């Protein structure tokens, strides 16, 4: 295991075991659960919130992965093309085509950005308001399936700490928005939170050990 340490967020990367797990887990959900999200892609987002409890607030989110920078625009176009080609046939056709696409999309971690995790939230969400004031935050991945048969879904408790950037337009926003549209339809008044990792630690059973 290695520690990311505290460093410039623009140069930090997720530990390979975290990104690889996220990609494998998503492929598993496409193949075994027809895309139904697993707890492993729904971390808790911890934001600073003075005056609330210990000074932080915790929000459940569904997180996503960005393609590598050189693939970002092309993948966005592919998401959009699936939606536009299938929308006359209805939401189920869009969903089914999206699942088929993502089974191959999540084939390897090599095609993904190793520095960030994303989510799409309403512009007026309390978590977004907190991040506008202070972008320092953490993602806590907690999977408690001690008897899981699939390696992807077995017990994990990991905290990834870093800073968030908010996108209301631009290439990152477009990619996340079109990906979300395949499965949830078009949404308005949302912002993309791009979380850049600075440190990752295993926190299970009261530990706090660098990854």
C-alpha positions as CSV (number, residue, x, y, z in Angstrom):
1,X,0.0,0.0,0.0
2,X,1.1,3.6,-0.6
3,X,0.1,7.0,0.7
4,X,-0.9,9.7,-1.6
5,X,0.3,12.2,1.1
6,X,-1.0,15.8,1.0
7,X,0.0,17.5,-2.2
8,X,-1.2,19.7,-5.0
9,X,-4.6,18.3,-6.0
10,X,-3.9,18.9,-9.7
11,X,-1.1,16.3,-9.6
12,X,-2.5,13.7,-7.2
13,X,-4.0,10.4,-8.3
14,X,-6.3,7.9,-6.7
15,X,-4.4,4.7,-5.6
16,X,-4.7,2.2,-8.4
17,X,-6.6,-0.3,-6.2
18,X,-9.4,2.3,-5.7
19,X,-9.9,3.2,-9.3
20,X,-9.5,-0.4,-10.5
21,X,-12.1,-1.5,-7.9
22,X,-14.5,1.3,-9.0
23,X,-14.2,0.3,-12.7
24,X,-14.6,-3.5,-12.0
25,X,-17.6,-2.8,-9.7
26,X,-19.4,-0.8,-12.3
27,X,-18.8,-3.5,-15.0
28,X,-20.1,-6.1,-12.5
29,X,-23.3,-4.1,-11.9
30,X,-23.9,-3.8,-15.6
31,X,-23.4,-7.6,-16.1
32,X,-25.1,-8.9,-12.9
33,X,-27.5,-6.2,-11.8
34,X,-28.7,-4.6,-15.0
35,X,-27.0,-1.4,-14.0
36,X,-28.6,-1.1,-10.5
37,X,-26.1,0.9,-8.4
38,X,-24.2,-0.9,-5.7
39,X,-23.3,0.6,-2.3
40,X,-19.7,0.9,-3.5
41,X,-20.6,3.7,-6.0
42,X,-22.6,5.6,-3.4
43,X,-20.1,7.1,-1.0
44,X,-20.8,9.6,1.7
45,X,-19.7,13.1,0.8
46,X,-18.4,14.9,3.9
47,X,-18.3,18.7,3.7
48,X,-17.4,21.4,6.2
49,X,-20.5,23.0,7.7
50,X,-19.7,25.1,10.8
51,X,-22.6,25.2,13.3
52,X,-23.8,21.7,12.4
53,X,-22.9,19.0,14.9
54,X,-19.1,18.6,14.8
55,X,-18.7,21.2,12.1
56,X,-19.3,18.8,9.1
57,X,-22.4,17.5,7.2
58,X,-22.6,14.2,5.5
59,X,-24.5,13.6,2.2
60,X,-25.2,10.4,0.3
61,X,-24.3,10.6,-3.4
62,X,-23.9,8.5,-6.5
63,X,-20.4,9.0,-7.8
64,X,-19.1,8.7,-11.4
65,X,-15.8,8.3,-13.2
66,X,-14.5,10.6,-15.9
67,X,-12.8,9.3,-19.1
68,X,-9.2,10.2,-19.6
69,X,-8.8,13.8,-20.8
70,X,-7.9,12.7,-24.4
71,X,-11.1,10.6,-24.5
72,X,-13.5,13.0,-22.8
73,X,-15.0,14.7,-25.8
74,X,-15.4,11.5,-27.8
75,X,-17.1,9.6,-25.0
76,X,-19.5,12.6,-24.4
77,X,-20.4,12.4,-28.1
78,X,-21.1,8.7,-27.8
79,X,-23.3,9.2,-24.8
80,X,-25.3,11.9,-26.6
81,X,-25.5,9.8,-29.8
82,X,-27.1,6.8,-27.8
83,X,-29.7,9.1,-26.3
84,X,-30.6,10.8,-29.6
85,X,-30.7,7.6,-31.6
86,X,-33.0,5.8,-29.1
87,X,-35.2,8.6,-27.7
88,X,-38.0,8.0,-30.2
89,X,-38.3,4.5,-28.8
90,X,-38.6,5.6,-25.2
91,X,-36.7,5.6,-22.0
92,X,-36.4,1.9,-21.7
93,X,-34.7,1.6,-25.1
94,X,-32.2,4.4,-24.1
95,X,-31.5,2.6,-20.8
96,X,-31.0,-0.8,-22.4
97,X,-28.7,0.6,-25.1
98,X,-26.7,2.5,-22.4
99,X,-26.2,-0.8,-20.4
100,X,-24.8,-2.5,-23.4
101,X,-22.5,0.3,-24.1
102,X,-21.3,0.5,-20.4
103,X,-20.4,-3.2,-20.3
104,X,-17.6,-2.5,-22.7
105,X,-17.0,1.1,-21.4
106,X,-15.9,-0.3,-18.0
107,X,-13.7,-3.0,-19.4
108,X,-10.4,-1.4,-18.1
109,X,-9.3,1.3,-15.8
110,X,-6.8,2.5,-18.4
111,X,-9.5,4.6,-20.1
112,X,-10.3,6.7,-17.0
113,X,-9.0,9.8,-15.4
114,X,-7.0,8.7,-12.4
115,X,-7.3,12.0,-10.5
116,X,-11.0,12.6,-9.9
117,X,-14.4,11.3,-9.0
118,X,-17.6,13.1,-10.0
119,X,-21.3,13.5,-9.1
120,X,-24.2,15.5,-10.4
121,X,-26.2,17.5,-7.8
122,X,-29.0,20.1,-7.8
123,X,-27.6,23.6,-7.9
124,X,-29.4,24.5,-4.7
125,X,-28.3,21.3,-2.8
126,X,-26.9,22.0,0.7
127,X,-23.7,20.1,-0.2
128,X,-23.2,22.4,-3.2
129,X,-23.7,25.5,-1.0
130,X,-21.1,24.1,1.5
131,X,-18.6,23.4,-1.3
132,X,-18.9,26.9,-2.7
133,X,-17.8,28.2,0.7
134,X,-15.1,25.6,1.3
135,X,-14.1,23.0,-1.4
136,X,-12.3,20.8,1.2
137,X,-14.2,17.6,1.6
138,X,-13.9,13.8,1.7
139,X,-15.6,10.7,0.2
140,X,-16.2,7.8,2.5
141,X,-16.8,4.4,0.7
142,X,-18.4,1.9,3.0
143,X,-19.3,-1.6,1.8
144,X,-20.3,-4.0,4.5
145,X,-20.9,-7.3,2.7
146,X,-18.8,-9.8,4.7
147,X,-20.3,-12.8,2.9
148,X,-20.3,-11.3,-0.6
149,X,-19.3,-13.8,-3.3
150,X,-18.1,-11.3,-5.8
151,X,-14.7,-9.7,-5.1
152,X,-16.0,-6.4,-6.3
153,X,-18.7,-6.2,-3.6
154,X,-16.7,-7.4,-0.6
155,X,-16.1,-5.4,2.6
156,X,-14.3,-2.0,2.2
157,X,-14.1,1.1,4.2
158,X,-12.0,3.9,2.6
159,X,-11.8,7.6,3.0
160,X,-10.6,9.7,0.0
161,X,-9.8,13.3,1.0
162,X,-9.3,16.3,-1.3
163,X,-11.0,19.3,-2.8
164,X,-13.9,19.8,-5.1
165,X,-14.4,21.9,-8.2
166,X,-17.9,22.9,-9.4
167,X,-18.8,22.9,-13.1
168,X,-22.0,24.4,-14.5
169,X,-20.8,24.2,-18.1
170,X,-17.9,22.9,-20.1
171,X,-16.5,19.5,-21.2
172,X,-16.6,17.9,-17.7
173,X,-20.1,19.1,-17.1
174,X,-21.2,17.9,-20.6
175,X,-19.7,14.4,-20.1
176,X,-21.4,13.8,-16.7
177,X,-24.7,15.3,-17.8
178,X,-25.0,13.2,-20.9
179,X,-24.0,10.0,-19.0
180,X,-26.7,10.8,-16.4
181,X,-29.2,11.5,-19.1
182,X,-29.0,8.0,-20.5
183,X,-30.4,6.6,-17.2
184,X,-32.3,9.4,-15.6
185,X,-33.4,11.7,-18.4
186,X,-32.5,15.4,-19.0
187,X,-32.2,17.5,-15.8
188,X,-32.0,21.3,-15.3
189,X,-30.4,23.4,-12.6
190,X,-27.7,20.9,-11.7
191,X,-24.0,21.2,-11.1
192,X,-21.2,18.7,-11.6
193,X,-18.9,18.3,-8.6
194,X,-15.5,17.1,-9.6
195,X,-13.7,15.8,-6.6
196,X,-9.9,15.7,-6.8
197,X,-8.1,13.3,-4.5
198,X,-5.2,14.3,-2.3
199,X,-5.1,11.4,0.2
200,X,-6.7,8.0,0.6
201,X,-6.9,6.0,3.8
202,X,-8.4,2.6,4.8
203,X,-10.6,3.4,7.8
204,X,-12.2,0.0,8.6
205,X,-12.5,-1.2,12.2
206,X,-11.3,2.2,13.6
207,X,-8.1,2.3,11.6
208,X,-6.7,5.2,9.6
209,X,-4.0,3.6,7.4
210,X,-2.7,5.2,4.2
211,X,-3.4,3.4,0.9
